[in-house]
Amino acid sequence: MGQILDDSLNVELLQLICSGEGVEINVSALSERLKKHRNTVVSRVENLFSNKIIDRPFHPFPRILAEYPLLVLEKANLPRNRKTNAWIERDQYIWAAFFVKDEEYNTLLIELHEDIHAYQMWRDQVLDKGRISLAPGEEQVSSEAIFLSTKAIIKNDSTASIELLKANFQNSSQMMMNGLSIDQTYLDLIEALVLGNGVWTNPNSLARKLNVHRKTVQRRLDLLLQEEIISNPVSRFPRMWAPPGYFIVLSLIELKKQKDCISKTFIDDPHTSLLVRASAGKYNLIAISCFSRLRDHLTWEEKYDQRFSGSIGAVKNLYLSPSMTFSIHQQYVPLEYLKKRLEIIRE
């Protein structure tokens, strides 16, 4: 496995496809699938991209969770200024960041690191290298972190919430997303692209960029997929875990009994995109879920309490509205890793 990522051509290919280069929409396949004219498909897909309802397609890089096996959920009290914002935007280990108001903390960071030591070194360098500016009299950033292993992830499915969109569409006379009125054709296109239907990788285009033969590119693409370094090309929602306009809920959950049964129910639940076994005080499960309205989450939570009476103990929720999203670097972290990997190879 390591040898694959020690090959500079493989890494250069990964940089391209993980940033969306050479990954294209198969208009003919979508036209046939939806029984719509090609021009309709082209214009509708472009509307979805321009209105930031879904991202342009790319190859996800699930291997990043093995290269950075430490998942950190960190609440921090950070200064609010341009320097801090620039650091969050450009840092190679911050997967997602949200504005919050929880106790003395104002920011939630979701990070990926190699190990505890790497995390500690990174945290020290944030101050030592002046990446943020503290207020006069302050010497450090107060924070509270939960450390998780990516091996403890039991669900990581950015496509789960498409079922919520479909259900909400059926129950609504009109659905608006980022100013765009969503009809059945738009919904079908969103579902297809999020699931990767109608998305393909063009080896000819990539071969020209890399100055190698098309068959060389195709063989390497097949190997990267086979070894699960990448997954099939898809479009994703910009906030990854939730469609536009939906609330994200980060939940710390105490399971007292029926742990496997409740976990399996969460895995099958379309509200939940990320599920991680944890050991954080009394909490042993962490979930990221999404809902179109906050009251829907309260109703959903009550149903779990009723269904598994006495089995679910304490629950601590952090509600993250769309306006609280600072950034989600679903591809930036992998791309920065690949950039660093290529520099090491070339040295």
Residue pairs with C-beta under 8 A, 6 or more apart in sequence:
1 227
1 229
4 10
4 223
4 224
4 227
4 229
5 11
5 63
5 229
5 341
6 345
7 345
8 342
8 345
8 346
9 210
9 212
9 216
9 220
10 220
10 224
11 338
11 341
11 342
11 345
12 210
12 342
13 206
13 210
13 217
13 220
13 221
13 224
14 59
14 61
14 224
14 229
14 230
14 338
15 335
15 338
15 339
15 342
16 22
16 206
16 209
16 210
17 23
17 58
17 59
17 201
17 206
17 221
17 230
17 233
18 58
18 59
18 60
18 61
18 230
18 331
18 334
18 335
18 338
19 58
19 331
19 335
20 56
20 57
20 58
21 205
21 206
21 209
22 201
22 202
22 203
22 205
22 206
22 209
23 56
23 57
23 58
23 59
23 199
23 200
23 201
23 202
23 233
24 57
24 199
24 200
24 201
24 202
24 205
25 45
25 57
25 193
25 198
25 199
26 198
26 199
26 200
27 38
27 41
27 42
27 45
27 198
28 38
29 197
29 198
29 200
30 36
30 41
30 45
30 189
30 192
30 197
30 198
31 37
31 38
31 40
31 41
33 192
33 197
33 198
34 41
34 185
34 188
34 189
34 192
36 44
36 185
40 185
41 189
44 185
44 186
44 189
45 189
45 193
47 180
47 186
48 54
48 180
48 186
48 189
48 190
48 193
49 55
49 56
51 177
51 178
51 179
51 180
52 178
52 238
52 244
53 177
53 178
53 180
53 190
53 237
53 243
53 244
54 190
54 193
54 194
54 235
54 236
54 237
54 238
55 235
55 236
55 237
55 238
56 235
57 193
57 196
57 199
57 233
57 234
57 235
58 233
58 234
58 331
59 201
59 230
59 231
59 232
59 233
60 230
60 231
60 234
60 236
60 330
60 331
61 229
61 230
61 331
61 334
61 338
62 228
62 229
62 230
62 231
63 228
63 229
63 230
63 334
64 112
64 333
64 334
64 337
65 71
65 112
65 150
65 153
65 156
66 150
67 114
67 337
68 93
68 112
68 113
68 114
68 150
68 333
68 337
69 114
69 115
69 149
69 150
69 151
70 112
70 113
70 114
70 115
70 116
70 118
70 119
70 147
70 148
70 149
70 150
71 110
71 111
71 112
71 147
71 148
71 149
71 150
71 153
71 276
72 109
72 110
72 111
72 112
72 113
72 119
72 145
72 146
72 147
72 148
73 108
73 109
73 110
73 145
73 146
73 148
73 250
73 286
74 108
74 109
74 110
74 111
74 143
74 144
74 145
74 146
75 100
75 102
75 103
75 105
75 107
75 108
75 109
75 143
75 144
75 145
76 105
76 106
76 107
76 108
76 109
76 141
76 142
76 143
76 144
77 104
77 105
77 106
77 107
77 141
77 142
77 143
78 84
78 106
78 107
78 132
78 141
79 132
79 133
79 134
79 135
80 106
81 133
83 131
83 132
83 133
84 132
84 133
85 326
87 126
87 131
87 132
88 94
88 97
88 109
88 326
88 327
89 327
91 131
92 332
92 333
92 336
92 337
92 340
93 111
93 112
93 113
93 122
93 333
94 109
94 110
94 111
94 327
94 329
94 333
95 110
95 111
95 112
95 328
95 329
95 330
95 333
96 109
96 110
96 240
96 325
96 327
96 328
96 329
96 330
97 107
97 108
97 109
97 110
97 326
97 327
97 328
98 107
98 108
98 248
98 320
98 324
98 325
98 326
99 106
99 107
99 324
99 325
99 326
100 106
100 107
100 108
100 318
100 320
100 324
102 108
102 318
104 142
105 142
105 143
105 144
107 326
108 250
108 318
108 320
111 119
112 150
112 333
113 119
113 122
116 147
119 147
125 131
126 132
126 141
127 134
127 140
127 141
132 141
134 140
134 141
146 252
146 278
146 280
146 286
148 276
148 278
148 286
152 276
152 277
152 278
153 274
153 275
153 276
154 263
154 267
154 275
154 276
154 277
155 266
155 267
155 272
155 273
155 274
155 275
156 273
156 274
156 275
157 273
157 274
158 194
158 236
158 237
158 240
158 241
158 273
158 330
159 194
159 195
159 234
160 269
160 270
160 271
160 272
160 273
161 237
161 241
161 242
161 243
161 246
161 270
161 271
161 273
161 290
162 190
162 191
162 194
162 195
162 243
162 270
163 270
164 243
164 246
164 270
164 271
164 290
164 291
164 292
165 187
165 190
165 191
165 243
166 187
166 191
168 175
168 292
169 175
169 182
169 184
169 187
174 181
175 181
175 182
175 187
176 182
177 243
177 244
177 245
178 244
178 245
180 186
182 190
191 197
192 198
193 199
193 234
193 235
194 234
194 235
194 236
194 237
195 234
196 232
196 233
196 234
196 235
199 232
199 233
199 234
199 235
200 233
201 221
201 233
203 214
203 217
203 218
203 221
204 214
206 217
207 213
207 214
207 216
207 217
210 217
224 230
225 231
225 232
236 330
237 243
237 244
238 244
238 328
239 246
239 248
239 322
239 325
239 328
240 273
240 328
240 330
241 248
241 273
241 274
241 288
241 290
242 248
242 273
242 290
243 290
244 322
245 292
245 322
246 290
246 291
246 292
246 322
247 290
247 291
247 292
247 293
247 294
247 297
247 319
247 320
247 321
247 322
248 288
248 289
248 290
248 319
248 320
248 325
249 287
249 288
249 289
249 290
249 291
249 297
249 317
249 318
249 319
249 320
250 286
250 287
250 288
250 317
250 318
250 320
251 286
251 287
251 288
251 289
251 315
251 316
251 317
251 318
252 278
252 280
252 283
252 285
252 286
252 315
252 316
252 317
253 283
253 284
253 285
253 286
253 287
253 312
253 314
253 315
254 282
254 283
254 284
254 285
254 312
254 313
254 314
254 315
255 262
255 263
255 284
255 285
255 311
255 312
255 313
256 310
256 311
256 312
256 313
257 308
257 310
257 311
258 308
258 311
259 284
259 285
261 308
262 285
262 304
262 308
262 311
262 312
263 275
263 277
263 285
265 304
265 307
265 308
266 272
266 275
266 285
266 287
267 275
269 289
271 289
271 290
271 291
271 300
272 287
272 288
272 289
273 288
273 289
273 290
274 287
274 288
275 285
275 286
275 287
275 288
276 285
276 286
276 287
277 284
277 285
278 284
278 285
278 286
280 286
282 313
282 314
283 314
283 316
289 297
289 300
291 297
291 300
294 319
297 317
297 319
301 315
301 317
304 312
305 312
